[in-house]
Amino acid sequence: MDEKDELTGLIDFEGASGGDPVADFTHWHFMYRKQLPLEWLMAGYSGESMSRDFPQRLRRNSILKSLFMLPYYHKMQNLNGIRIIKENLEYDLVSKTTS
């Protein structure tokens, strides 16, 4: 709002969340795994969020995100989205760790 009480902009908080940074990595992995390696994003994080069990948490959350998105992509007949889910599940279920 400006001094005339007119709306000057909007902030979209649709994907915003607090808590475990694994959520950021999970979304990145889901959407951009092939285009940009996860290590690029991980360089900006440190400390407890990158604990030894991080690869297992990321893998688990990636599988859950794929399963969560599948009914939506199916309902919307989004064949590209279904393809991405299939590729991600194949990758996550075969790999011992995701990085």
N, C-alpha and C positions, 0 to 999 in steps of 0.2 A: 504494500500500500504506500502511496506517496502522500505528500502533504495535503492533497485534495481528496484523500481517502479513495483514490482510484486504484484498481488492481493493476500492478505493473509486471507481475510474473507469477509463475506457479512452480512449485517444486514437487516432482513426482517421487514418492517414497515407495512405489510398488514393490520393488525387490529388496528394500532395505530391511536389515535385521541386525540384532545385536547378539553377542555371545561368541560361540566357538568359530574361529576363522575358517574352520573346515568347510563351512557353508559357502564361503567365497570360492574356495578351491573346487568344491563340488560343482558349482555352477560353471566355472571356467572349464573344468574337465569335461563336463557334459556338452558344452557348446563349442569349445575351441581346441579340444585335445589335439586334433590333427594340424591346425593352422599355427598355433603357438604353443611351445612346450610349457608344461606346468612350472618348470624351474624358473621361467621368466617372471611369473607372478610370485613365486615363493621367495625370490630375492628380497622382496620388500617386507618380509615377516621374519621374526626371530623369537627366541625365548620359549616360554611354555607352550605356545600355540603349535610349535614344531617339535613336540615331544616324540619319543621313540615310537609310540603307537600311532603316530599321525598317518602313516601309509595305510594301516588297517582301518582307521576311522574314515579316511578318504574313500577307500574302496567300498566300505559298507554304505556310506552315504551316497556314493555315486550309483550303486546298484538300486538303492531305495529311490533316488530321484528318477532314474529311468523307469522303474515300475510305477511311480506316482504319475509320470507324464504320459505313459502309454495309453490309458483310457481317453485322455484329452485328445491326443493326436489321432487316435482311432475314430473318435466321434467327429472330429473336424475333417476326417479323411485326408490328413496331412501325411502323404506318403514319404516326403523327405524327413519329417520328424520321426516317423516310424523307422526309417532306415538308420537315422542317427542313433535311436534307442537300441536297435539291433546291434549295430557296430559297437556301441559303448558296453552293452551287456556281454557281448562276446569277449571284448577286451578285458573287462573287469572280472568276469567269472573265470577266465583262464589265467590271468596274471596273479602272482602271489602278492605283489604290492603294486600300487599305482603311483607312478611318479613321472 
